[in-house]
Amino acid sequence: MNDYDKIIEIITAEIDLFEQLINIMHKKKEQIISMNIDDLQKTLNEEIKLLAKTRLLENKRLDLVKSFYPQKNNIEKLPLSELIKEAPAKESKILSELKFVLKSKLDEIKRINDSNRILIERSKKFIRENISILTCAGERQLVNKKV
């Protein structure tokens, strides 16, 4: 197995992890909506574990890419398209396809994350407004005691 095959294997594994992450994020969205805090905590723990696995794979990929470009300093900023240009035809084609899939998965993760962030912000606002209505810091009476 050559280094390009190893990179292809790592990127494929990353894509699989991203797919799992997308499923977890959808689950998290439903738990945010239903305000199921216990299950949300479990899902967040699963998400953290997946992100740690993704980080490990990304580090492996970067180490392999460093072997291709030992003279470059900021290898993490090197676009995948640069590696695609340098790869042999067969691997270049596979890497191009994986780049497209990888980008689409990352875009979907960003979209779901933005959606979840908005849901959480709305929930926080709703809770603050309810607390304000219920407490009013003694400014308003909640029940009219006149009968």
Backbone as numpy.savetxt, mean C-alpha at the origin, in Angstrom:
# Nx Ny Nz CAx CAy CAz Cx Cy Cz
20.15 -20.03 -13.18 19.30 -18.85 -13.18 20.20 -17.61 -13.18
20.02 -16.76 -14.19 20.83 -15.54 -14.25 20.21 -14.44 -13.40
20.91 -13.32 -13.28 20.43 -12.23 -12.42 19.12 -11.63 -12.91
18.92 -11.59 -14.22 17.66 -11.07 -14.75 16.50 -11.97 -14.34
16.72 -13.28 -14.39 15.67 -14.21 -13.96 15.35 -14.02 -12.47
16.38 -13.75 -11.68 16.17 -13.51 -10.25 15.35 -12.24 -10.03
15.66 -11.20 -10.80 14.90 -9.95 -10.67 13.46 -10.17 -11.10
13.26 -10.92 -12.18 11.90 -11.24 -12.64 11.15 -12.01 -11.56
11.82 -12.94 -10.93 11.20 -13.72 -9.86 10.81 -12.83 -8.69
11.70 -11.92 -8.32 11.43 -11.01 -7.20 10.27 -10.07 -7.53
10.26 -9.51 -8.73 9.17 -8.59 -9.11 7.85 -9.34 -9.16
7.86 -10.56 -9.65 6.64 -11.37 -9.68 6.14 -11.62 -8.26
7.06 -11.91 -7.34 6.68 -12.11 -5.94 6.13 -10.81 -5.34
6.73 -9.68 -5.70 6.22 -8.39 -5.22 4.79 -8.15 -5.72
4.56 -8.47 -6.98 3.21 -8.29 -7.53 2.21 -9.16 -6.79
2.59 -10.39 -6.47 1.71 -11.27 -5.69 1.42 -10.67 -4.32
2.45 -10.13 -3.68 2.24 -9.49 -2.37 1.35 -8.26 -2.49
1.53 -7.49 -3.56 0.69 -6.32 -3.77 -0.77 -6.72 -3.97
-1.00 -7.84 -4.65 -2.37 -8.33 -4.84 -2.98 -8.70 -3.49
-2.19 -9.35 -2.64 -2.67 -9.68 -1.30 -2.94 -8.40 -0.50
-2.07 -7.43 -0.67 -2.23 -6.15 0.03 -3.51 -5.45 -0.43
-3.79 -5.49 -1.71 -5.01 -4.89 -2.25 -6.24 -5.55 -1.62
-6.22 -6.87 -1.52 -7.34 -7.59 -0.89 -7.50 -7.18 0.57
-6.40 -7.06 1.27 -6.43 -6.65 2.68 -6.96 -5.22 2.80
-6.55 -4.36 1.88 -6.99 -2.96 1.94 -8.49 -2.84 1.66
-9.01 -3.69 0.79 -10.46 -3.72 0.56 -11.18 -4.18 1.82
-10.61 -5.20 2.47 -11.18 -5.69 3.72 -11.15 -4.59 4.77
-10.04 -3.87 4.82 -9.89 -2.76 5.77 -10.95 -1.69 5.50
-11.21 -1.41 4.25 -12.22 -0.41 3.88 -13.59 -0.79 4.44
-13.95 -2.07 4.28 -15.24 -2.53 4.80 -15.29 -2.42 6.33
-14.17 -2.69 6.97 -14.12 -2.61 8.43 -14.16 -1.17 8.92
-13.58 -0.26 8.14 -13.67 1.16 8.49 -15.11 1.62 8.39
-15.78 1.22 7.31 -17.18 1.62 7.10 -18.06 1.06 8.21
-17.86 -0.20 8.58 -18.70 -0.82 9.60 -18.24 -0.50 11.02
-17.10 0.21 11.13 -16.50 0.57 12.41 -16.25 -0.65 13.29
-15.79 -1.72 12.67 -15.46 -2.95 13.37 -13.99 -2.87 13.81
-13.77 -2.31 14.97 -12.43 -1.97 15.44 -11.56 -3.21 15.68
-12.12 -4.26 16.26 -11.33 -5.46 16.55 -10.80 -6.10 15.28
-11.68 -6.29 14.30 -11.25 -6.88 13.03 -10.32 -5.93 12.28
-10.56 -4.65 12.40 -9.69 -3.65 11.75 -8.26 -3.76 12.29
-8.13 -3.95 13.58 -6.79 -4.08 14.18 -6.08 -5.32 13.64
-6.81 -6.43 13.51 -6.23 -7.66 12.96 -5.80 -7.44 11.51
-6.63 -6.75 10.76 -6.33 -6.48 9.36 -5.11 -5.57 9.23
-5.02 -4.58 10.10 -3.86 -3.69 10.09 -2.58 -4.47 10.39
-2.65 -5.43 11.31 -1.48 -6.26 11.61 -1.08 -7.10 10.40
-2.07 -7.66 9.69 -1.80 -8.41 8.46 -1.14 -7.50 7.41
-1.66 -6.30 7.29 -1.13 -5.34 6.33 0.33 -5.00 6.65
0.64 -4.81 7.91 2.00 -4.49 8.33 2.95 -5.64 7.99
2.49 -6.87 8.21 3.32 -8.04 7.88 3.59 -8.11 6.37
2.56 -7.86 5.57 2.74 -7.87 4.12 3.70 -6.78 3.67
3.58 -5.61 4.26 4.47 -4.51 3.90 5.92 -4.83 4.27
6.12 -5.52 5.38 7.47 -5.91 5.77 8.04 -6.91 4.76
7.22 -7.86 4.31 7.67 -8.82 3.29 8.01 -8.10 1.99
7.19 -7.12 1.64 7.42 -6.35 0.42 8.74 -5.59 0.52
9.00 -5.02 1.67 10.24 -4.26 1.89 11.45 -5.19 1.74
11.35 -6.40 2.27 12.46 -7.36 2.14 12.72 -7.71 0.68
11.64 -7.96 -0.08 11.79 -8.26 -1.50 12.39 -7.09 -2.25
11.95 -5.90 -1.92 12.46 -4.71 -2.59 13.96 -4.55 -2.31
14.37 -4.83 -1.09 15.80 -4.75 -0.76 16.61 -5.79 -1.54
16.05 -6.99 -1.69 16.72 -8.02 -2.49 16.87 -7.56 -3.94
15.79 -6.98 -4.46 15.82 -6.50 -5.85 16.87 -5.41 -6.02
16.92 -4.49 -5.07 17.91 -3.41 -5.14 19.33 -3.94 -5.07
19.55 -4.94 -4.23 20.88 -5.54 -4.15 21.29 -6.17 -5.47
20.34 -6.83 -6.14 20.63 -7.42 -7.45 20.92 -6.34 -8.49
20.13 -5.27 -8.47 20.33 -4.19 -9.43 21.69 -3.53 -9.20
22.11 -3.45 -7.95 23.43 -2.88 -7.65 24.55 -3.67 -8.32
24.34 -4.98 -8.46 25.36 -5.79 -9.12 25.46 -5.46 -10.62
24.37 -4.96 -11.21 24.38 -4.53 -12.61 25.07 -3.18 -12.78
24.88 -2.31 -11.79 25.39 -0.94 -11.87 26.21 -0.62 -10.62
27.38 -1.23 -10.46 28.16 -1.00 -9.24 28.64 0.44 -9.08
28.73 1.19 -10.18 29.24 2.56 -10.12 28.17 3.58 -9.71
26.89 3.20 -9.75 25.81 4.15 -9.42 25.59 4.19 -7.92
25.33 5.40 -7.43 25.12 5.59 -5.99 23.66 5.46 -5.58
22.77 6.15 -6.26 21.34 6.16 -5.90 20.59 5.11 -6.70
20.89 3.85 -6.46 20.32 2.76 -7.24 18.80 2.65 -7.01
18.32 3.08 -5.82 16.88 3.00 -5.56 16.08 3.98 -6.41
16.75 4.98 -6.97 16.07 5.94 -7.85 16.18 5.54 -9.32
16.89 4.46 -9.60 17.06 3.99 -10.97 15.74 3.40 -11.46
15.17 3.96 -12.53 13.88 3.45 -13.00 14.02 2.04 -13.58
12.95 1.28 -13.46 12.92 -0.07 -14.02 13.13 -0.04 -15.53
12.71 1.05 -16.17 12.88 1.17 -17.63 14.36 1.14 -18.02
15.23 1.62 -17.15 16.68 1.56 -17.41 17.16 0.11 -17.45
16.69 -0.67 -16.52 17.04 -2.09 -16.49 16.47 -2.82 -17.70
15.27 -2.44 -18.10 14.62 -3.05 -19.26 15.44 -2.80 -20.52
15.98 -1.60 -20.66 16.80 -1.26 -21.84 18.05 -2.13 -21.92
18.63 -2.42 -20.76 19.90 -3.16 -20.71 19.71 -4.67 -20.82
18.51 -5.16 -20.52 18.27 -6.61 -20.47 18.25 -7.23 -21.87
18.57 -8.52 -21.95 18.41 -9.23 -23.22 16.94 -9.22 -23.65
16.67 -9.46 -24.92 15.33 -9.30 -25.51 14.25 -10.06 -24.73
14.49 -11.32 -24.44 13.47 -12.13 -23.76 13.14 -11.55 -22.39
14.17 -11.27 -21.60 13.98 -10.73 -20.26 13.42 -9.31 -20.31
13.83 -8.56 -21.31 13.33 -7.20 -21.48 11.81 -7.20 -21.69
11.34 -8.13 -22.50 9.90 -8.23 -22.76 9.14 -8.59 -21.48
9.67 -9.56 -20.75 9.03 -9.97 -19.50 9.04 -8.83 -18.49
10.17 -8.16 -18.36 10.27 -7.03 -17.42 9.32 -5.90 -17.81
9.15 -5.66 -19.10 8.21 -4.61 -19.56 6.79 -4.95 -19.14
6.42 -6.21 -19.32 5.07 -6.63 -18.92 4.89 -6.53 -17.41
5.92 -6.95 -16.67 5.85 -6.87 -15.22 5.80 -5.42 -14.74
6.50 -4.54 -15.43 6.48 -3.12 -15.07 5.06 -2.58 -15.19
4.37 -2.94 -16.26 2.99 -2.48 -16.46 2.09 -3.00 -15.34
2.21 -4.29 -15.01 1.39 -4.88 -13.96 1.72 -4.24 -12.61
3.01 -4.08 -12.36 3.46 -3.48 -11.11 2.90 -2.07 -10.94
2.97 -1.28 -12.00 2.46 0.09 -11.96 0.95 0.10 -11.71
0.23 -0.80 -12.36 -1.23 -0.83 -12.17 -1.58 -1.23 -10.74
-0.83 -2.18 -10.16 -1.07 -2.59 -8.77 -0.76 -1.44 -7.81
0.34 -0.75 -8.05 0.69 0.39 -7.19 -0.33 1.52 -7.31
-0.84 1.76 -8.51 -1.88 2.77 -8.70 -3.15 2.38 -7.94
-3.49 1.09 -7.99 -4.68 0.62 -7.28 -4.50 0.74 -5.77
-3.31 0.41 -5.29 -3.02 0.55 -3.86 -3.16 2.01 -3.44
-2.63 2.91 -4.24 -2.74 4.34 -3.94 -4.20 4.79 -3.91
-4.97 4.34 -4.89 -6.39 4.71 -4.96 -7.15 4.22 -3.72
-6.95 2.96 -3.36 -7.64 2.39 -2.20 -7.18 3.09 -0.92
-5.89 3.35 -0.82 -5.35 4.03 0.35 -5.96 5.42 0.50
-6.07 6.15 -0.61 -6.69 7.48 -0.58 -8.14 7.38 -0.14
-8.84 6.40 -0.66 -10.24 6.18 -0.29 -10.37 5.88 1.20
-9.52 5.00 1.69 -9.55 4.67 3.12 -9.21 5.87 3.99
-8.25 6.67 3.54 -7.88 7.87 4.28 -9.07 8.83 4.39
-9.79 9.00 3.28 -10.97 9.88 3.28 -12.04 9.34 4.22
-12.26 8.02 4.18 -13.25 7.42 5.08 -12.88 7.64 6.55
-11.61 7.49 6.86 -11.16 7.70 8.24 -11.33 9.15 8.64
-10.99 10.09 7.75 -11.16 11.51 8.05 -12.63 11.84 8.29
-13.51 11.28 7.47 -14.94 11.52 7.66 -15.43 10.93 8.97
-14.94 9.75 9.32 -15.32 9.12 10.58 -14.87 9.97 11.76
-13.63 10.48 11.68 -13.12 11.34 12.75 -13.98 12.60 12.88
-14.35 13.18 11.75 -15.18 14.39 11.77 -16.55 14.09 12.38
-17.13 12.96 11.99 -18.43 12.54 12.51 -18.35 12.36 14.03
-17.31 11.70 14.50 -17.15 11.46 15.93 -16.96 12.78 16.67
-16.12 13.67 16.12 -15.92 14.98 16.77 -17.23 15.76 16.86
-18.00 15.75 15.78 -19.28 16.47 15.78 -20.25 15.88 16.80
-20.28 14.56 16.88 -21.16 13.93 17.87 -20.73 14.24 19.30
-19.46 14.22 19.54 -18.96 14.56 20.88 -19.29 16.02 21.19
-19.13 16.87 20.21 -19.44 18.28 20.40 -20.92 18.47 20.70
-21.77 17.77 19.99 -23.22 17.87 20.22 -23.57 17.36 21.61
-22.97 16.24 21.99 -23.31 15.63 23.28 -22.73 16.39 24.47
-21.60 16.99 24.30 -20.97 17.66 25.45 -21.19 19.16 25.44
-21.03 19.80 24.34 -21.18 21.25 24.18 -20.47 22.03 25.27
-19.62 21.39 25.95 -18.84 22.03 27.00 -19.73 22.87 27.91
-20.95 22.38 28.17 -21.88 23.07 29.07 -22.53 24.29 28.46
-22.36 24.51 27.18 -22.91 25.71 26.56 -24.40 25.57 26.25
-24.84 24.38 25.90 -26.24 24.18 25.55 -26.83 23.05 26.36
-28.11 23.15 26.57 -28.83 22.10 27.25 -29.31 21.11 26.20
-29.06 19.83 26.42 -29.49 18.81 25.45 -30.97 18.52 25.58
-31.52 18.62 26.78 -32.92 18.31 26.99 -33.59 19.50 27.64
-34.74 19.86 27.10 -35.50 20.96 27.68 -36.25 20.40 28.89
-35.94 20.94 30.08 -36.53 20.41 31.31 -37.90 21.00 31.59
-38.34 21.96 30.79 -39.65 22.54 31.01 -40.72 21.56 30.52
-41.71 21.35 31.34 -42.82 20.49 30.96 -44.11 21.21 31.12
